[in-house]
Amino acid sequence: MVNPILLSGTTADPVKRMASGDGAPITSIAIDPMDTAHVYVSRDTDSVWELETVTGVSTRIASIEKPIMVAIGCFSRSRYVLSDTKLTLL
């Protein structure tokens, strides 16, 4: 994640690194440009996670069998999870 707020003269790294909730590599993330919470899935797990970028805390929000990808709807900002067999609205 790129830190959108850096004060003038700050030497901090603009890239903020956060681990996934289960420690596995993240395979898909849906960045919501209107929020600080973003949905993601990680490799070899049935968990869907929400990352709060302000605190860096991930919370498990759903269990979907074999999730492949997450997405955010354009106008409604609804969250979707694609799996092998279905598209789920969270």
DSSP file (Angstrom, degrees, kcal/mol; ACC not computed):
  #  RESIDUE AA STRUCTURE BP1 BP2  ACC     N-H-->O    O-->H-N    N-H-->O    O-->H-N    TCO  KAPPA ALPHA  PHI   PSI    X-CA   Y-CA   Z-CA
    1    1 A M              0   0    0      0, 0.0    15,-3.6     0, 0.0     2,-0.5   0.000 360.0 360.0 360.0 142.8    0.0    0.0    0.0
    2    2 A V  B     -A   15   0A   0     13,-0.2    13,-0.2    15,-0.0    11,-0.0  -0.853 360.0-124.1 -96.9 129.7    1.2    3.5   -0.7
    3    3 A N        -     0   0    0     11,-3.8     3,-0.0    -2,-0.5    -1,-0.0  -0.623  20.3-162.6 -73.0 114.1    0.8    5.9    2.2
    4    4 A P  S    S+     0   0    0      0, 0.0     2,-0.6     0, 0.0    -1,-0.2   0.651  72.2  63.4 -76.1 -13.1   -1.2    8.8    0.7
    5    5 A I        +     0   0    0      9,-0.1     2,-0.4     2,-0.0    -2,-0.0  -0.918  55.8 154.2-119.8 109.4   -0.3   11.3    3.5
    6    6 A L        -     0   0    0     -2,-0.6     2,-0.1     4,-0.0     3,-0.1  -0.997  38.0-128.0-130.1 127.9    3.3   12.3    3.9
    7    7 A L    >   -     0   0    0     -2,-0.4     3,-2.3     1,-0.1    -2,-0.0  -0.419  39.1 -88.7 -73.3 149.1    4.2   15.6    5.5
    8    8 A S  T 3  S+     0   0    0      1,-0.3    -1,-0.1    -2,-0.1     3,-0.1  -0.321 115.7  20.1 -57.1 132.6    6.6   17.9    3.7
    9    9 A G  T 3  S+     0   0    0      1,-0.3    -1,-0.3    -3,-0.1     2,-0.2   0.391  89.3 141.4  87.2  -3.6   10.2   17.1    4.6
   10   10 A T    <   -     0   0    0     -3,-2.3    -1,-0.3     1,-0.1    -4,-0.0  -0.507  38.9-163.1 -73.0 137.1    9.3   13.6    5.9
   11   11 A T        +     0   0    0     -2,-0.2    -1,-0.1    -3,-0.1    -3,-0.0   0.273  46.2 129.6-101.4  10.2   11.9   11.0    5.0
   12   12 A A  S    S-     0   0    0      1,-0.1    -2,-0.0     2,-0.1    -6,-0.0  -0.283  70.3-100.4 -66.0 150.0    9.5    8.1    5.7
   13   13 A D        -     0   0    0      1,-0.1    -1,-0.1     2,-0.1   -10,-0.1  -0.556  24.7-144.8 -68.3 127.6    9.1    5.4    3.1
   14   14 A P  S    S+     0   0    0      0, 0.0   -11,-3.8     0, 0.0     2,-0.5   0.620  79.2  83.8 -73.0  -9.8    5.9    6.0    1.1
   15   15 A V  B     -A    2   0A   0    -13,-0.2     2,-0.6     2,-0.0   -13,-0.2  -0.836  65.3-160.5 -98.1 126.0    5.3    2.3    0.8
   16   16 A K        -     0   0    0    -15,-3.6     2,-0.5    -2,-0.5    37,-0.0  -0.923   7.3-155.2-107.5 117.8    3.5    0.6    3.8
   17   17 A R        +     0   0    0     -2,-0.6     2,-0.4   -15,-0.0    -2,-0.0  -0.797  15.0 177.9 -98.4 131.1    4.0   -3.1    4.0
   18   18 A M        -     0   0    0     -2,-0.5     2,-0.1    39,-0.0    39,-0.1  -0.992  24.2-126.6-133.2 139.5    1.4   -5.2    5.8
   19   19 A A        -     0   0    0     -2,-0.4     5,-0.1    37,-0.1    39,-0.1  -0.465  32.7-104.6 -79.4 154.1    1.2   -9.0    6.3
   20   20 A S    >   -     0   0    0      4,-0.3     3,-0.6    -2,-0.1    -1,-0.1  -0.306  35.0-104.7 -71.3 164.7   -2.0  -10.9    5.4
   21   21 A G  T 3  S+     0   0    0      1,-0.2    -1,-0.1     2,-0.1    39,-0.1   0.786 120.8  32.0 -63.0 -29.0   -4.3  -12.1    8.2
   22   22 A D  T 3  S-     0   0    0      2,-0.2    -1,-0.2    25,-0.1    -2,-0.0   0.359 110.7-113.2-110.5   3.9   -3.1  -15.7    7.9
   23   23 A G  S <  S+     0   0    0     -3,-0.6    -2,-0.1     1,-0.3     3,-0.1   0.369  76.9 125.0  82.7  -6.0    0.5  -15.0    6.8
   24   24 A A  S    S-     0   0    0      1,-0.1    -1,-0.3    -5,-0.1    -4,-0.3  -0.469  73.4 -86.7 -82.8 157.5   -0.1  -16.5    3.3
   25   25 A P        -     0   0    0      0, 0.0    18,-2.6     0, 0.0     2,-0.4  -0.387  44.3-115.4 -62.9 139.4    0.7  -14.5    0.1
   26   26 A I  E     -B   42   0B   0     16,-0.2    16,-0.3     1,-0.1     3,-0.1  -0.626  30.8-178.1 -77.4 129.6   -2.2  -12.3   -1.1
   27   27 A T  E     +     0   0B   0     14,-2.2     2,-0.3    -2,-0.4    15,-0.2   0.678  68.1  12.8-103.1 -22.6   -3.6  -13.5   -4.5
   28   28 A S  E     -B   41   0B   0     13,-1.5    13,-2.3    41,-0.1     2,-0.4  -0.963  60.7-179.5-155.0 137.4   -6.3  -10.9   -5.1
   29   29 A I  E     -B   40   0B   0     -2,-0.3     2,-0.6    11,-0.2    11,-0.2  -1.000  16.7-150.2-138.9 139.6   -7.1   -7.5   -3.4
   30   30 A A  E     -B   39   0B   0      9,-3.1     9,-1.1    -2,-0.4     2,-0.6  -0.932  16.2-153.0-110.7 109.3   -9.9   -5.1   -4.2
   31   31 A I        -     0   0    0     -2,-0.6    41,-0.1     7,-0.2     7,-0.1  -0.722   2.8-152.8 -85.3 120.5   -8.8   -1.5   -3.4
   32   32 A D    >   -     0   0    0     -2,-0.6     3,-1.6     5,-0.2     5,-0.1  -0.844   1.6-160.9 -93.1 111.3  -11.7    0.7   -2.5
   33   33 A P  T 3  S+     0   0    0      0, 0.0    -1,-0.1     0, 0.0     5,-0.0   0.635  89.5  52.1 -69.1 -11.6  -10.7    4.3   -3.4
   34   34 A M  T 3  S+     0   0    0      3,-0.1     2,-0.3    -3,-0.0    -2,-0.0   0.311 111.5  44.6-104.0   7.6  -13.5    5.7   -1.2
   35   35 A D    <   -     0   0    0     -3,-1.6    -3,-0.1     2,-0.1     0, 0.0  -0.906  67.9-132.4-145.3 167.0  -12.6    3.8    2.0
   36   36 A T  S    S+     0   0    0     -2,-0.3    17,-2.8    -5,-0.1     2,-0.5   0.425  87.4  82.5-101.3  -2.2   -9.6    2.7    4.1
   37   37 A A  E     - C   0  52B   0     15,-0.2     2,-0.3    16,-0.1    15,-0.2  -0.899  59.6-175.9-107.1 131.8  -10.8   -0.9    4.3
   38   38 A H  E     - C   0  51B   0     13,-2.4    13,-3.5    -2,-0.5     2,-0.3  -0.954  19.0-130.3-131.1 145.6  -10.0   -3.3    1.4
   39   39 A V  E     +BC  30  50B   0     -9,-1.1    -9,-3.1    -2,-0.3     2,-0.3  -0.732  32.4 163.4 -98.9 141.5  -11.0   -6.9    0.8
   40   40 A Y  E     -BC  29  49B   0      9,-2.6     9,-3.0    -2,-0.3     2,-0.3  -0.979  25.8-146.9-150.2 163.3   -8.5   -9.6   -0.2
   41   41 A V  E     -BC  28  48B   0    -13,-2.3   -14,-2.2    -2,-0.3   -13,-1.5  -0.942  17.4-148.8-126.8 153.5   -8.0  -13.3   -0.4
   42   42 A S  E >   -B   26   0B   0      5,-0.6     3,-0.8    -2,-0.3   -16,-0.2  -0.784  32.9 -74.4-122.1 167.0   -4.8  -15.3    0.1
   43   43 A R  T 3  S+     0   0    0    -18,-2.6     3,-0.1    -2,-0.3    -1,-0.1  -0.268 105.1   0.1 -66.1 138.6   -3.3  -18.5   -1.4
   44   44 A D  T 3  S+     0   0    0      1,-0.2     2,-0.3    23,-0.1    -1,-0.2   0.818 105.2 104.9  57.8  39.7   -4.7  -21.9   -0.3
   45   45 A T    <   -     0   0    0     -3,-0.8    -1,-0.2    22,-0.2    -3,-0.1  -0.979  64.8-143.1-143.6 155.9   -7.3  -20.7    2.1
   46   46 A D        +     0   0    0     -2,-0.3    18,-2.6    20,-0.1     2,-0.3   0.276  68.6 112.0 -98.0   8.4  -11.1  -20.3    2.1
   47   47 A S  E     - D   0  63B   0     16,-0.2    -5,-0.6    -5,-0.1     2,-0.5  -0.596  53.4-155.2 -88.2 143.2  -11.0  -17.0    4.1
   48   48 A V  E     -CD  41  62B   0     14,-2.6    13,-2.8    -2,-0.3    14,-1.3  -0.975  22.5-160.8-111.5 130.8  -11.9  -13.6    2.8
   49   49 A W  E     -CD  40  60B   0     -9,-3.0    -9,-2.6    -2,-0.5     2,-0.5  -0.787  16.9-148.6-116.4 153.2  -10.2  -10.8    4.7
   50   50 A E  E     -CD  39  59B   0      9,-2.4     9,-2.3    -2,-0.3     2,-0.6  -0.991  14.9-155.5-118.7 125.5  -10.7   -7.1    5.2
   51   51 A L  E     -CD  38  58B   0    -13,-3.5   -13,-2.4    -2,-0.5     2,-0.8  -0.890   4.3-154.6-101.9 121.6   -7.6   -5.0    5.7
   52   52 A E  E  >> -CD  37  57B   0      5,-2.6     4,-2.8    -2,-0.6     5,-0.7  -0.856   8.5-163.6 -92.2 107.3   -8.0   -1.7    7.6
   53   53 A T  T  45S+     0   0    0    -17,-2.8    -1,-0.1    -2,-0.8   -16,-0.1   0.703  81.8  61.8 -72.3 -19.4   -5.1    0.3    6.2
   54   54 A V  T  45S+     0   0    0    -18,-0.3    -1,-0.2     1,-0.1   -17,-0.1   0.923 122.3  20.8 -69.2 -43.0   -5.1    2.9    9.0
   55   55 A T  T  45S-     0   0    0     -3,-0.4    -2,-0.2     2,-0.2    -1,-0.1   0.676  97.7-129.0 -98.1 -21.1   -4.4    0.3   11.7
   56   56 A G  T  <5 +     0   0    0     -4,-2.8     2,-0.4     1,-0.3    -3,-0.2   0.592  60.5 141.1  80.6  10.7   -2.9   -2.4    9.5
   57   57 A V  E   < -D   52   0B   0     -5,-0.7    -5,-2.6   -39,-0.1     2,-0.4  -0.732  39.5-153.6 -93.6 132.8   -5.3   -5.0   11.1
   58   58 A S  E     -D   51   0B   0     -2,-0.4     2,-0.4    -7,-0.2    -7,-0.2  -0.867   9.1-167.3-103.0 139.3   -6.8   -7.7    9.0
   59   59 A T  E     -D   50   0B   0     -9,-2.3    -9,-2.4    -2,-0.4     2,-0.5  -0.990  24.3-122.9-127.2 132.6  -10.2   -9.3   10.0
   60   60 A R  E     +D   49   0B   0     -2,-0.4   -11,-0.2   -11,-0.2     3,-0.1  -0.624  34.5 171.2 -73.4 123.9  -11.7  -12.4    8.5
   61   61 A I  E     +     0   0B   0    -13,-2.8     2,-0.3    -2,-0.5   -12,-0.2   0.590  56.2   4.0-113.2 -14.7  -15.1  -11.5    7.1
   62   62 A A  E     -D   48   0B   0    -14,-1.3   -14,-2.6     2,-0.1     2,-0.5  -0.990  53.2-133.1-162.6 162.9  -16.2  -14.6    5.2
   63   63 A S  E     +D   47   0B   0     -2,-0.3     2,-0.4   -16,-0.2   -16,-0.2  -0.973  29.8 170.4-124.9 115.1  -15.5  -18.1    4.3
   64   64 A I        -     0   0    0    -18,-2.6     2,-0.3    -2,-0.5    -2,-0.1  -0.987  39.7-109.6-125.3 131.5  -15.9  -19.0    0.6
   65   65 A E  S    S-     0   0    0     -2,-0.4    19,-0.4     1,-0.2   -19,-0.1  -0.465  91.9 -16.4 -67.2 123.3  -14.7  -22.3   -0.8
   66   66 A K  S    S-     0   0    0     -2,-0.3    18,-0.7     1,-0.1    -1,-0.2   0.916  80.8-158.6  50.6  60.5  -11.7  -21.8   -3.1
   67   67 A P  E     +E   83   0C   0      0, 0.0    16,-0.3     0, 0.0   -22,-0.2  -0.420  17.3 177.6 -67.5 142.7  -11.9  -18.0   -3.6
   68   68 A I  E     +     0   0C   0     14,-3.7     2,-0.3     1,-0.4    15,-0.2   0.760  59.2   3.0-110.3 -45.6  -10.1  -16.8   -6.7
   69   69 A M  E     -E   82   0C   0     13,-1.5    13,-3.1   -29,-0.1    -1,-0.4  -0.987  53.5-148.9-148.2 150.6  -10.7  -13.1   -7.0
   70   70 A V  E     +E   81   0C   0     -2,-0.3     2,-0.3    11,-0.2    11,-0.2  -0.903  19.7 177.3-118.8 153.1  -12.3  -10.2   -5.1
   71   71 A A  E     -E   80   0C   0      9,-2.1     9,-2.8    -2,-0.3     2,-0.4  -0.977  23.6-133.7-150.1 159.6  -13.9   -7.1   -6.7
   72   72 A I  E     -E   79   0C   0     -2,-0.3     7,-0.2     7,-0.2     6,-0.1  -0.975  30.4-117.6-118.4 131.2  -15.8   -3.9   -5.7
   73   73 A G     >  -     0   0    0      5,-3.3     4,-0.7    -2,-0.4    -2,-0.0  -0.345  23.0-125.2 -66.8 147.7  -18.9   -2.8   -7.6
   74   74 A C  T  4 S+     0   0    0      2,-0.1    -1,-0.1     1,-0.1    -2,-0.0   0.969  95.6  10.5 -61.5 -64.7  -18.6    0.5   -9.3
   75   75 A F  T  4 S+     0   0    0      1,-0.1    -1,-0.1     2,-0.0    -2,-0.0   0.870 134.6  42.7 -88.7 -38.8  -21.6    2.6   -8.0
   76   76 A S  T  4 S-     0   0    0      2,-0.1    -2,-0.1     1,-0.0    -1,-0.1   0.717  90.2-142.3 -80.1 -20.7  -22.8    0.4   -5.2
   77   77 A R     <  +     0   0    0     -4,-0.7    -3,-0.1     1,-0.2     2,-0.1   0.760  42.1 163.0  58.8  26.5  -19.3   -0.4   -3.8
   78   78 A S        -     0   0    0     -6,-0.1    -5,-3.3     1,-0.1     2,-0.4  -0.385  36.8-122.6 -68.8 154.2  -20.6   -3.9   -3.1
   79   79 A R  E     -E   72   0C   0     -7,-0.2    11,-3.0    -3,-0.1     2,-0.3  -0.873  28.2-170.7-106.6 133.4  -18.0   -6.5   -2.5
   80   80 A Y  E     -EF  71  89C   0     -9,-2.8    -9,-2.1    -2,-0.4     2,-0.4  -0.919  11.3-159.2-124.3 147.3  -17.9   -9.7   -4.6
   81   81 A V  E     -EF  70  88C   0      7,-2.5     7,-3.0    -2,-0.3     2,-0.5  -0.994   9.3-154.0-126.6 124.9  -15.9  -12.9   -4.4
   82   82 A L  E     +EF  69  87C   0    -13,-3.1   -14,-3.7    -2,-0.4   -13,-1.5  -0.842  20.4 171.6 -96.8 130.7  -15.4  -15.1   -7.4
   83   83 A S  E     -E   67   0C   0      3,-2.9   -17,-0.1    -2,-0.5   -18,-0.0  -0.598  51.5 -81.8-121.8-172.0  -14.7  -18.8   -6.7
   84   84 A D  S    S+     0   0    0    -18,-0.7   -18,-0.1   -19,-0.4     3,-0.1   0.847 125.6  19.8 -58.9 -34.7  -14.5  -21.9   -9.0
   85   85 A T  S    S+     0   0    0      1,-0.1     2,-0.3   -19,-0.1    -1,-0.2   0.540 123.2  17.3-118.4  -9.8  -18.3  -22.3   -9.1
   86   86 A K        -     0   0    0      2,-0.0    -3,-2.9    -5,-0.0     2,-0.5  -0.980  57.2-120.1-158.6 166.9  -20.0  -19.0   -8.2
   87   87 A L  E     -F   82   0C   0     -2,-0.3     2,-0.4    -5,-0.2    -5,-0.2  -0.983  35.1-159.5-113.3 122.0  -19.9  -15.3   -7.7
   88   88 A T  E     -F   81   0C   0     -7,-3.0    -7,-2.5    -2,-0.5     2,-0.6  -0.879  11.2-145.8-110.3 132.0  -20.8  -14.3   -4.1
   89   89 A L  E      F   80   0C   0     -2,-0.4    -9,-0.2    -9,-0.2    -2,-0.0  -0.841 360.0 360.0 -90.3 124.0  -22.0  -10.9   -2.9
   90   90 A L              0   0    0    -11,-3.0   -10,-0.1    -2,-0.6    -1,-0.1   0.470 360.0 360.0 -84.4 360.0  -20.7  -10.2    0.6
